[in-house]
């Protein structure tokens, strides 16, 4: 995509940041006068610079060309660029909340072997890093498959434990821009202060993907998001069918996620789950995200479709249960088995 289109798109987005949703959905419906004002402002800046360097006549010719280019470009490529750079972590996760106060906007692009990867944003929360990328061909042609990044994460120069997962989808009908969201679990790490992150992407796509080198480095911290996280104590024990004791510690809620942390007395083949209904009638499910023999947490699985415990709910009723992992080569039945009694938490 034309680099000038990206430059204009970034400027337009900055000027019209309050209209982020409209820019994302239908940028062509925005007041064209606002576009023209920004484009003309850029042209005037260029005109002054050119006059200083090349004189009045050359500058006038260049400005005329810039005016023509701007008029044509912002109706096509700038609109496409706006959609791409406005695609955010909350868009990728399907959240209605605003992460603007918590995300680090990076927008760094690296091109190798004919493909440009752009690290868009990063949000750090408690023991978790979430980022979003875009991937596209350098020549702007459509991609026939999902070339999701295969990467290695380093925090302060070291590879952390934990795993990662995410989702991907094309941002345009012509399949020229792939959007990718990735979340990395960083158990046991204190992310409240500033840390250094490095993501090394060495392949795009699995099974004979595109080999290359796309490396991103940035600093970020979770201080602001953790400060705005609500924490409600649960401190309730449940004994699993195999005798392992699970202690639900607390429920935490913020703009990025909702989770229930727990402690456990040993290894088990039972997967913990919590079904919850708040006082406003919202039903959500907390599924296991990460655990070892001592601790772990469950995440609200409905939050990707913006299903969450309401910020204004006064209580939430929870039912703890398990799904039994089969022995040998058996298959999981996904049958929820309640354990213990239903309990209620006060949220206000």
N, C-alpha and C positions, 0 to 999 in steps of 0.2 A: 504494500500500500504506500502511496505517495507520502514521503516524510513531511512535506509541507501540510498535507491534510491532517496529520497527527498534531503538528504545531498549532494550527488553527483550531482543531477540535479541543485541545487542552485549554486554549484560551477561552473558547466559547463556554466550555464546561465550568471554568472558574468564574466567568462573568455571570453565568446562569445557574449557579450551584443550588439555589433554592428550588429550581425546577428539575431536579435530578430525575424524578420518576417520569416526567413528560419527555425529557430528553431520551430516556431509555426506551420508552414505548413508541413514541411517534415524534422524532425530532423534526420531521417535515411540517408538523403542525405548529411549531413555535413561531412567534412573531418574526417574520423575515427581516423586519427593520432592525431587530436586535442583532441578527447575524451581520447585516450590512454595516452596522456601526462598528462591530468588532473588526471585521475585515478591513474596513477603511482606516481604522486606527492603526492596524498593522502595516497597511500600505504607506501611511504617512510617516511611520517610523522608518520604513525602508527608504522612502524618498529622501528624508533628511540624511540618512547614512550614505546613500548613493551620491548625493550632491557634494558631500564633503570629500568623497573619494574620486568621483569621475566628472563632476561638472553638471551644469543645468540640463543640457540637451540629452545626455545619456540617461540621467535620472528620469526625465520625463518619459522616455521610451520604455524604460524598465517598469515604471509605475503603471503605464498603460497595459503592459503585458501582465503585470501582477493583478490589475483590476479584472482583466479578462479571465485569468487563471482562477482568481478567487471566486468569481461569479460561477464558473463552471464547476470547480472542485467542491465548493461547500454544499452543492446540491447532491453530490454523489458520494465521493470518497470521504468528505468530512462527516456526512451523516453516518456512514459505516464506521468511521473512526470513533465518533461520539458513542455509538452503541457499544463498541469494544471497550473503550476506556471507562465507560460508566458502569460496565458489568462489574459487580462487586461481590464480596464474600456473602453479604446478605442475600443478593440475588441468587448466587449459586446454591445457598442452603435453603432458599425459600422462606426467609425470615422477613417479617414486616417491620421489625425493630431497626433502629439506626445505630450502626457501629462506628459512626464517624469519629466519636470521641476516643475510640479504643484502637482503631486500626492504624498501621503505618503504611502510607501510600508510597510504593516503591517505583512502579512503572519503569523498570529497567529491562531493556531488550537485548538479547544476544543472538546473533545469527551464525549458524555453522551448518555445513553440508546442505545448504539450500533451504533450511528451515529457521524461522525466527521464533524464539520462545520469549515471552514477556512475563516477568514476575510482577503481578499487579499490586497485590496488597498482602499484608500479614497481620494477624491478630493473635496475641498471646494471652492465654488464660491460665488457670491453675493446672499445671502439669500438662499443658497442651499448646501446640502451635497449629494454626490454621492459615493456609495460604491459597491464593488462586492464580492460575496461569492462563495465558492464551498461547496457542500454537498455530502457526500458519506457514505456508510455503513462501519463500522469498519472492517468487515470481507471481504471487497472488492467485495461482490456480487452485481449483478445488482439491480437497483431500478425499480419497476414497475410503479411508478407514480412520478409526480413532487412534491417533498416535499419542497416547498418553505418556507422560514422562516416567522414566525409570531412574530413580535418583537415590542419592545417599545424603543424609542430614548429619551435620556436625554442629554441636553447641559448645561454644568456647573451645573449639579445636578438637573436641572428642565426640566419638559416635555414642549417642545415648542408647539406653535400652528402650524397650517398648516397640510398638508397631505403628502402622499408618494405614490409612484407607481414604477413599474419596469417590468422586463421581466426575463424569465428563459428558459434554454434549456440544453440538455445533451451535454457534450463536447466530448464524445466518442460514437462510434457505439454500444458498449456493455451496455451503460446506467449505468455505474458505477460512473460517476462524473457529478453532476448537477451544471451548472453555473447560478448564479443569480445576476442580477444588480438591485439596488434600489436607487431611488433618493428621498430625503426628502426636502420639501419646508419649509423654516424657515423665514417667513415674519417678517419684522421689526427688525431682529437681525443683529447686526454688527459682521460680521465674518472675518473682515480684520485682526484682531489680533488673537493670539493663544487662542483657546477655548478647553475645555475638553468635549469629547464626550463619551457616554456610550450607547451601544446597548445591550439590554437584549432580547434574543430570548427564548421564552418559549414553542414554539411548531413548529414542522416541518410539513407543510401541513395543509390544512383546512379540516373540516368535519372529526372529529375523527383522527387527525394527531398524530404524535409521540410527547408525552409530554417530556420535559426535561429542562435543564438549560445550555444555551450557552451564556456567557456574555463577551463582548469585551469593553475595555476602551482604548482610545488613545487621543492624542492632535493633532490639525492641525489648519492651518489658510489659508485664501484666499488671503493673501497679494500679492504673486507673480502673481497669475492668474489675480487678479484685476488690478495690475500694467500693465499687458500686454493686457488689454481689451480696444478695440477701442470703443469710445462713440460718436455717431453722433446725434446732436440735431434734433428733429422733430418739437415739439411745435406747433401742429396743432389741431384745434378743429373740432368735428363732432357732430351733433345733431341727436340722434336716433329717430325713429318713435314715441316713447313715451315721447319725450322731454328731456330725460336724455342726458347730455353733456359728451362726451368722449374726453379727451385731450391726444393725443399721445405725450409722453414726449421725448423719445430718443430710438435709436437703439444701442444695444451693441453687440459686436462680439468678441469672443475669441476661443481658441482651443476646448473648451468643448461645447459651445452653442452659439446661436444667439437669442436675445429676443428683444421685443418692450415693454417698460413699458408705463403705462397710468394712468391717473387720471379720476375719474368719479363723477358726481354730485349727484348720488343716486342709489337706487336699480333698476334693470331692468331685463326683461325676454328675452333680446336680447344678444346673445353671440357675442362678437367682433371677427373679423378676418381681416387679411391683406394678400392680394395676392401680391407678389413682383416678378419683373423680373429685373435682373441686366443687365448692358451694355454688358456683355459677353453671354447673352442669357439664364442664369440659372433661372429657375422658382421655387419659393418656396412658402410655405404657413405658415403663423404664426397663430397658434390656441391658444385659451385661455388656460392657464395653472393654474393660480390662481388669485382670485380677491375677494374683498369685496365691500361694498357700496362706498368706497372712492378710491381704487387703485387696481392695479393688473399688470400682464404682460402676453404677448403672446410669445410662443416659436416657433422657426422654426421646424415644424413637420417633414420636409424632412431630417433633419440632421442625423437621425438614419440610413438613407441609404446613408449618405455622400452627400446629396444634400444641398448646402449652398450658400449664397451670396459669390461670389469669393473675395478673399483678394486683387486681382489685378483689380477688377471692378472699374470703375470711377464714375458711377452713378447707382442708383437703382430706378425703377419706382414702386410706391406702390398704391394699390387700397384698401381703407378701406370699410368694409361691415359688415353685421351681419347675424346671423342665428337665427330665431325666435323660442323661446321655446314655445311649444303648451300649451294651458290652459287645466286644468283637466288631463285626462288620454290620451290625444292625443300623437302622435308620432312625433319626430323630422324629418323633411323632408330633412335636410342638404342642403337646398336651400340657396345659398349665395345671399344676397341682397346688392348691392353696395349702399354706403351712401356717399354723397358729391362727390367731384371731385378727379380724379387721381392726384397724386403729385410726384415730383421727388426729390431725395436726392443726393447731391454731396458727394462722398465717399473719394475722393483723395484731 
